Amino acid sequence: MSVSSEAAPVPRRRRRKTHAADEERVHYSRWFWPSFTIPATIWLAILFILPLYTVISIAFGTVDPIFRGPLPVYEPWWWSGNQFGRVIDDSFSFYRPVYVHTFEYVIVASAICLVLSYTVAYYVARFGGKRKALLLVLLIAPFFISYLMRMLAWINLLDTQGYVNKILTFLHITPHPIDWLGGRPSTVIMGLVYGYVPYMVLPLYAFLDRIDPNLLEAGRDLGAGPARTFFRVTLPLSRPGILAALVIVSLPMFGDYYTNNLLSGSPKTTMLGNLVDEAVNSTGQGNKAAAFVLILMLLVLIPMLYYMRSTSKSLAVR
Amino acid sequence: MSEGVLTESSTRAMTRGRGGFIRRWARDPWRKPTILATITWGYLAWSLLPLLIAILVSFNHTRDSSIVHLFSFQWWWSDPDSLLHDPELHTAVVQSLKLSITTMVIAVPLGVAFALGIDRWHGRPATGINFVMLLSFVMPEIILGLSLFFVFTFLLKSVPLGTTAQILGLVTFQISYPVIIVRARLLTIGKEYEEAAMDLGATPKQSIRAVLLPLLYPAILASAAIVFADTIDDFVTVRYLSGPASSEPLSVKIYNFARGQPSPAINAAATFMLVSTIIVGLIAYVIYRVITKGQHGGGVSDFATQL
């Protein structure tokens, strides 16, 4: 969540020149700066790259004939596509509804997140005024509150004896309490929105806050109404921020299984993350779990690369 | 935006008399953003009220989850099933604190050193390494957690599942936070201070220790607070890497019990986690204010943009 708004963009050419000047004046040894990165690099090599490779080795590995456990194959030339191929086949038949659910829930929840957080971020950035600090504190608060706590709160509220049902029956909207936690897609989507919307509000706020108000005033001066200024100036300017924010929330949603488990727990709302979690928790399905992890990784690869490109670009420009 | 009283009244006068009230209101360019304000405050209520209720439930003196039977500390320490007396919950609290403090102590220095190095090292390998670091930041946690589970069960078998594996995994997942926060700060600082120090005769090491590091303290602090808060809440990576039941921290316990056997003690446990992260956040904010004293800025919003 690196959102510092201060630095003005520095023209590229000038930056290069300063670098050249640095190297003339200050003599670091050649290995001075690279040596700083060595501990973290070794750490990531052993505990990030190697594990990812292990997943691939298991997904393309074989099965222990006696214990039914996975046998990883570490040499790429001996990889076999049997296990992975079976999971892919199942994905198009047996598990198809799961993929459909996953995409449906993630898309709907991200869209709701976007509308909600854009509105809030826009209001705080443009009209926050004297209350800006208070509003920001309230917006940051969920960041420091665990995801579990927030889900627990809704488990309490949506219970058959919880407050939501109490209010609904009190107002005679429903005659009987509704079983919100018994596998309803709407509950799962609400949970996803509730869980991830804070991660969208802050970056969007930081982005909208940086938009120069002079541009908006120019739009208004040139005769555009408030709505037109918004759609012709603010919205196009905030497009990169919107895309980055959408990626920030949809990536973890694709791998989410806990929201679903906590707020529904029913096979009717199973998502891809649940398949992974169930496979790893049952014995003899290690290959399947690894295959699902690999599929998940491929699914999120493009949004992931997009986000990384936009982040490194903004780092380079600033 | 400029909201001059004169312009306001004159536009009001101009639009008066044409169309109905709603139309006039909708056309008034200086009207207050009532709808936006309603949505914002509604959003805040929706995001914070459920939490308030969940916190209040932990002070119940019955077993149900309504907030009419306040106010007792039964689920905090007097009941045998309370947070303090249930041995399982008690162990979990200790484990949570152990994991998050150790992770913070390891991940922050590694990340800060990496950020410094990668920021000044312009070479082809640097681009690749930086790519891997960013990848670890955006990778969905379930992928990372499971691949670590697999590596500890098949390849690095000398590390048993349990506390050590959990710490190794958590550091891997958290290391990118200090990197990203510190790099953002490095970009705003620029190289001038360091160069000035070296012009005045400091060695590179001295200039980093005496000039650059103090300038980076706010960012280091913010990242330490984030790493602590994020680790104490983590249950995905930790759950896959936990061995015996005694290595399950509070977050995993809450996850296991939340649907099965809800009890106000679970709410008390969650509230405890909440309070500890808020305390860490506040400490970080106070130190941040002390460090940035005299510099312009240093308010809540600047702290927020550090995050």
Interface residues (C-beta under 8 A of the other chain):
Chain A: M1 S2 V3 S4 S5 E6 A7 T18 H19 D22 R25 V26 Y28 F32 W33 P34 S35 F36 T37 I38 P39 A40 T41 W43 L44 I46 L47 F48 I49 L50 P51 L52 T54 V55 I58 P70 P72 L116 T119 V120 Y122 Y123 V124 R126 F127 K132 A133 L135 L136 V137 L138 L139 I140 A141 P142 F143 F144 I145 S146 Y147 L148 M149 R150 M151 L152 A153 W154 I155 N156 L157 D159 Q161 G162 Y163 L181 Y194 V197 P198 L202 A206 P213 L216 E217 R220 G225 P226 V247 L251 P252 F254 G255 D256 Y257 Y258 N261 L262 G265 G273 V276 D277 V280 G286 A289 A290 V293 L296 M297 V300 M304 Y307 M308 T311 S312 L315 R318
Chain B: M1 P29 P33 L36 A37 I39 T40 Y43 L44 W46 S47 L48 P50 L51 I53 A54 V57 D64 S65 S66 L110 G111 A113 F114 L116 G117 I118 R120 W121 H122 G123 P125 A126 I129 N130 F131 V132 M133 L134 L135 S136 V138 M139 P140 E141 I142 I143 L144 L146 S147 L148 F149 F150 V151 F154 L155 L156 L168 G169 V171 T172 I175 V179 I180 I181 R183 A184 R185 L187 T188 K191 E195 M198 D199 P204 I226 A229 I232 D233 F235 V236 Y240 S251 I254 Y255 A258 R259 P262 I266 N267 A270 T271 M273 L274 T277 I278 G281 G299 V300 S301 A304 T305 Q306 L307
